[in-house]
Amino acid sequence: MTTRQSALALEIEAGVATITLCRPEKMNAMGPDFWRELPEMINALSQDASARALIISSEGKHFTAGMDLETLSNLPVGKPGDPHLQSEAFTHAIRRYQDAFTAIERARIPVIAAIQGGCIGGGVDMISACDIRLCTSDAWFCIEEINLGMTADVGTFPRMARLLPDGWMRQLAYTGQRLQADTALRLGFVNAVYETQDELLTHALSLAAEIASRDPLAITGTKEMLNYSKDHSTDDTLRHVGLWNAAMLSPARLQESMKARAEKRAPTYPDLLSVRDTSSD
């Protein structure tokens, strides 16, 4: 199944979904359509359980140039009128953009970012919300906001700062320098680097397929625990995972796993159930 909208294209095949930024002529800049389409697609995939893993990729030479000028010009600030009312409205506008990337983190399925060329500004915010990052050897990452005279506000600091050593994070945030692919790999920001975009996408699909072959209930539970542990103590997380497994550890799935292993075949697991609200349909 393939769906193409204004800023993004969605394809689902064999349990793996791919969302592709498809404005290469604009360096995949994040315009108003992007901020609407991305959370809609991700939330639908998550709610409908229509895929077991997701890849976010893009067309063209660069992954994304970040937020585009049209989006910035639409922000309710710096215009004639009451500046205090504008500032209050601005906080709500920024929250919408933040929520677009938080949808990646909250999705019930793992999300893999496949990055080539430049990943700038909002692109860094987006991939920092992903579970796994892969890139090409020509990829580079830039916290561009500091070069524009602003503080990054769509997810860089609460997420990227957990993924990089503190000194490196501060250097990149204060200077707007480029983080090159080889250094990103050495620092653990990306998991692997590939020479070409074709190789990148091949390996991203292979990894997504491997994730999709695992029990979806165990996968979503694992993502839940990894996310929970970031903001909670060890003791709190141990209690949380204990309660989760007390309710959701499935003897039938364990039996299928053991049986498949004995029979030297791939196990078969049921999909997650849809959690879409259909009351208004």
C-alpha positions as CSV (number, residue, x, y, z in Angstrom):
1,M,0.0,0.0,0.0
2,T,1.4,3.4,-1.0
3,T,-0.1,6.8,-0.1
4,R,1.4,10.1,-1.3
5,Q,0.4,13.4,0.2
6,S,1.9,16.9,-0.2
7,A,5.0,16.6,2.0
8,L,5.2,12.8,2.8
9,A,4.7,9.5,1.2
10,L,3.7,6.4,3.1
11,E,4.3,2.8,2.1
12,I,3.5,-0.4,4.0
13,E,4.8,-3.8,3.0
14,A,5.3,-7.0,5.0
15,G,4.7,-5.3,8.3
16,V,7.2,-2.5,7.7
17,A,6.1,1.1,7.0
18,T,8.2,3.7,5.4
19,I,7.4,7.4,5.6
20,T,9.4,9.4,3.0
21,L,9.9,13.1,3.0
22,C,9.2,13.9,-0.7
23,R,10.1,17.5,-1.4
24,P,13.7,17.1,-2.6
25,E,13.4,20.3,-4.7
26,K,13.0,22.1,-1.4
27,M,15.6,20.0,0.4
28,N,12.7,18.4,2.2
29,A,12.1,21.5,4.2
30,M,9.3,21.1,6.8
31,G,6.4,23.3,5.7
32,P,2.9,23.5,7.1
33,D,1.8,20.3,5.3
34,F,4.7,18.4,6.9
35,W,3.6,19.3,10.5
36,R,0.1,18.2,9.8
37,E,0.9,15.0,7.8
38,L,3.6,13.5,10.0
39,P,1.7,13.1,13.3
40,E,-1.4,12.0,11.4
41,M,0.5,9.2,9.6
42,I,2.4,8.1,12.7
43,N,-0.6,8.2,15.0
44,A,-2.6,6.2,12.4
45,L,0.1,3.6,12.1
46,S,0.4,3.3,15.9
47,Q,-3.3,3.2,16.6
48,D,-4.3,0.9,13.7
49,A,-1.4,-1.5,14.3
50,S,-1.0,-1.6,10.6
51,A,2.8,-2.0,10.7
52,R,5.3,-3.5,13.2
53,A,8.2,-1.2,12.5
54,L,8.6,2.2,10.8
55,I,11.4,3.8,8.7
56,I,11.6,7.6,8.2
57,S,13.6,8.4,5.1
58,S,13.7,11.1,2.4
59,E,14.2,11.7,-1.3
60,G,17.1,13.7,-2.8
61,K,20.6,14.7,-1.8
62,H,19.7,15.9,1.7
63,F,17.5,14.4,4.4
64,T,16.0,17.7,5.4
65,A,16.8,21.4,5.7
66,G,14.5,21.7,8.7
67,M,11.6,24.1,9.3
68,D,11.0,26.2,6.2
69,L,10.5,29.9,6.0
70,E,6.7,29.6,5.4
71,T,6.3,27.8,8.7
72,L,8.4,30.4,10.5
73,S,6.5,33.3,9.0
74,N,3.2,31.9,10.2
75,L,4.3,31.9,13.9
76,P,2.2,34.3,16.0
77,V,5.1,36.5,17.2
78,G,6.8,39.7,16.0
79,K,3.7,41.1,14.3
80,P,1.7,44.2,15.1
81,G,-0.5,43.8,18.2
82,D,-0.2,42.9,21.8
83,P,3.2,41.1,22.2
84,H,2.0,39.3,25.4
85,L,-0.9,37.8,23.6
86,Q,1.3,36.8,20.8
87,S,3.8,35.2,23.1
88,E,1.0,33.1,24.7
89,A,-0.2,32.0,21.3
90,F,3.3,31.2,20.3
91,T,3.7,28.7,23.1
92,H,0.7,26.8,21.7
93,A,2.0,26.9,18.2
94,I,5.4,25.5,19.3
95,R,3.6,22.8,21.3
96,R,2.0,21.6,18.1
97,Y,5.4,21.2,16.4
98,Q,6.8,19.5,19.5
99,D,3.9,17.1,19.6
100,A,4.6,16.1,15.9
101,F,7.9,14.6,17.0
102,T,6.6,13.3,20.4
103,A,4.3,11.2,18.3
104,I,7.4,9.3,17.1
105,E,8.5,8.6,20.7
106,R,5.0,7.6,21.8
107,A,4.3,5.3,18.8
108,R,3.7,1.6,19.7
109,I,6.3,0.5,17.2
110,P,10.0,1.2,16.8
111,V,11.1,4.0,14.4
112,I,14.3,3.9,12.4
113,A,15.7,7.1,10.9
114,A,17.6,6.6,7.6
115,I,19.6,9.8,6.9
116,Q,21.6,11.0,4.0
117,G,23.3,14.4,3.4
118,G,22.3,17.3,5.6
119,C,20.0,16.8,8.6
120,I,19.5,20.4,9.8
121,G,17.5,22.1,12.6
122,G,14.1,20.4,12.9
123,G,15.6,17.3,11.2
124,V,17.9,16.8,14.2
125,D,14.8,17.2,16.5
126,M,13.0,14.5,14.5
127,I,15.7,11.9,14.3
128,S,16.5,12.4,18.0
129,A,12.9,11.1,18.8
130,C,13.5,8.0,16.7
131,D,14.6,4.7,18.3
132,I,17.5,4.0,15.9
133,R,19.5,6.2,13.6
134,L,21.4,5.0,10.5
135,C,23.1,7.3,8.0
136,T,25.3,7.6,4.9
137,S,28.9,8.5,5.0
138,D,28.1,12.0,3.6
139,A,25.5,12.7,6.3
140,W,25.9,15.6,8.7
141,F,23.9,17.0,11.5
142,C,23.5,20.6,12.6
143,I,21.6,22.4,15.4
144,E,20.9,25.3,13.0
145,E,18.8,27.3,15.3
146,I,21.8,28.9,17.1
147,N,23.0,30.2,13.7
148,L,19.6,31.9,13.2
149,G,19.7,33.6,16.6
150,M,17.3,31.4,18.4
151,T,17.2,28.5,21.0
152,A,16.2,25.2,19.5
153,D,12.7,24.4,20.9
154,V,11.2,21.4,19.1
155,G,13.0,18.6,20.9
156,T,16.8,18.9,20.5
157,F,17.6,19.5,24.1
158,P,15.5,16.9,25.9
159,R,16.4,14.2,23.4
160,M,19.7,14.7,21.6
161,A,21.3,15.7,24.9
162,R,20.6,12.2,26.2
163,L,22.3,10.7,23.1
164,L,25.6,12.6,23.1
165,P,28.3,13.3,25.7
166,D,27.6,16.6,27.5
167,G,30.6,18.4,26.2
168,W,29.9,17.5,22.6
169,M,26.2,18.4,23.0
170,R,27.1,21.8,24.3
171,Q,29.7,22.5,21.6
172,L,27.2,21.7,18.8
173,A,24.4,23.6,20.5
174,Y,26.6,26.7,21.1
175,T,28.3,26.9,17.8
176,G,26.0,25.3,15.1
177,Q,28.9,23.3,13.9
178,R,28.3,20.2,11.8
179,L,28.5,16.8,13.3
180,Q,29.9,14.6,10.6
181,A,28.8,11.0,10.1
182,D,32.1,9.4,11.3
183,T,32.1,11.4,14.5
184,A,28.3,10.7,15.0
185,L,29.1,7.0,14.8
186,R,32.0,7.2,17.2
187,L,29.8,9.1,19.7
188,G,27.0,6.6,19.3
189,F,24.5,9.1,17.9
190,V,24.1,6.8,14.9
191,N,24.3,3.0,14.9
192,A,25.9,2.5,11.5
193,V,27.2,4.4,8.5
194,Y,26.8,3.2,4.8
195,E,28.5,4.5,1.7
196,T,25.3,5.0,-0.4
197,Q,21.7,5.8,0.1
198,D,20.7,2.5,-1.5
199,E,22.9,0.6,1.0
200,L,21.4,2.7,3.8
201,L,17.8,1.9,2.8
202,T,18.6,-1.8,2.2
203,H,20.0,-2.2,5.7
204,A,17.2,-0.1,7.3
205,L,14.6,-2.3,5.6
206,S,16.5,-5.4,6.8
207,L,16.6,-4.1,10.4
208,A,13.0,-3.1,10.3
209,A,12.0,-6.6,9.0
210,E,14.0,-8.2,11.7
211,I,12.1,-6.1,14.3
212,A,8.8,-6.9,12.6
213,S,9.5,-10.6,12.9
214,R,9.5,-10.4,16.7
215,D,6.4,-10.6,18.9
216,P,4.7,-7.1,18.6
217,L,3.5,-7.3,22.2
218,A,7.0,-7.8,23.4
219,I,8.4,-5.1,21.1
220,T,5.8,-2.5,22.3
221,G,6.5,-3.5,25.9
222,T,10.2,-3.1,25.3
223,K,9.8,0.4,23.8
224,E,7.5,1.4,26.7
225,M,10.2,0.4,29.3
226,L,13.0,2.1,27.4
227,N,11.0,5.3,27.3
228,Y,9.8,5.0,30.9
229,S,13.3,4.4,32.2
230,K,14.6,7.8,30.8
231,D,12.5,9.7,33.2
232,H,12.2,7.3,36.2
233,S,14.5,5.7,38.7
234,T,15.7,2.2,38.5
235,D,13.3,1.1,41.2
236,D,10.3,2.7,39.5
237,T,11.2,1.1,36.2
238,L,11.6,-2.3,37.8
239,R,8.2,-2.0,39.3
240,H,6.7,-0.8,36.1
241,V,8.1,-3.7,34.0
242,G,7.0,-6.1,36.7
243,L,3.5,-4.9,36.5
244,W,3.6,-4.9,32.7
245,N,4.7,-8.5,32.5
246,A,2.3,-9.6,35.2
247,A,-0.5,-8.4,33.0
248,M,0.9,-9.0,29.5
249,L,3.4,-11.8,29.5
250,S,1.8,-14.4,27.2
251,P,2.3,-18.1,27.8
252,A,1.0,-18.8,24.3
253,R,3.6,-16.5,22.7
254,L,6.4,-18.1,24.8
255,Q,5.2,-21.6,23.7
256,E,5.1,-20.5,20.0
257,S,8.6,-19.1,20.4
258,M,9.9,-22.4,21.9
259,K,8.0,-24.5,19.4
260,A,9.3,-22.5,16.4
261,R,12.9,-22.8,17.7
262,A,12.5,-26.6,18.0
263,E,11.0,-26.9,14.6
264,K,13.6,-24.6,13.0
265,R,11.1,-22.1,11.6
266,A,10.1,-18.5,12.1
267,P,7.6,-18.0,14.9
268,T,4.1,-16.5,14.1
269,Y,2.7,-13.9,16.4
270,P,-0.6,-12.0,16.2
271,D,-0.6,-8.3,15.5
272,L,-1.4,-5.7,18.1
273,L,-5.1,-4.7,18.3
274,S,-6.3,-1.4,16.9
275,V,-6.8,1.3,19.5
276,R,-8.3,3.8,17.1
277,D,-11.3,5.6,18.5
278,T,-14.2,4.8,16.2
279,S,-16.9,6.3,18.4
280,S,-17.2,9.3,16.1
281,D,-17.1,7.4,12.8
